[in-house]
Amino acid sequence: MDHLSPGIPPPPGPAGRSAAPLDEVDRAIIRELQADGRLSMRALAERVSVSRSNAYTRVERLVAEGVVTGFTARLDPVRAGLGTAAYVLVNIEQNSWRTVSARLREVPCVEHLAFVGGDVDLVMLVRTPDNASLRDVVLSRVHAVEGVRSTRTWLIFDEPPPSG
C-alpha cells in the first residue's frame, strides 16, 4: 500500500521524520534566540524558566540536531546601502536545476533563493543599491547562467521590518 495515500501515516523511522520533536521549552528557547541570538545562557534560562545548565544543554542539542543552524545579525537593508529590492521569478530548463541553483547562489545580491511549484521554477529575493544595479544583476548575471530560460522581476515598494 502506498504510504503517501491520504489518511495513512508515513512509515516510522528516519526516512519519515521531517522534524525533531520539540517540547514547549525548546520552542520558547527558539523564539528567544530568534528575537536575540546574542542572549547569554543566564538570560535565556531566566526567560524560559529553566536552569542555566538545562538551557545550555538544550541549545547544544538544538544545534547538534540541526534545528538551530546558526546565529546571525539582522540588517536594515536600506541603511546597509541596499535600498532596491525585488523578487525575481526564474524559469529554467527542467533538467538543469542543480547546476542553475548552484550558479545563482553565487550571483551577488541574491539574498534568498527557493524552488517553488507553479508557473515559475525559482523565486529569488535580490537586494541592490539602486535600479541600475538591479538591472545588471538580472540581465547580466542571472541571464548569463546556462539553463535560465526567462525571468520576471517584481519590484518591492515597501516591506515591513522583521519582527523580533
Secondary structure, 3 states (H helix, E strand, C coil): CCCCCCCCCCCCCHHHCCCCCCCHHHHHHHHHHHHCCCCCHHHHHHHHCCCHHHHHHHHHHHHHCCCCCCCCCCCCCCCCCCCEEEEEEEEECHHHHHHHHHHHHCCCCEEEEEECCCCCCEEEEEEECCHHHHHHHHHHHHCCCCCEEEEEEEEECCCCCCCC
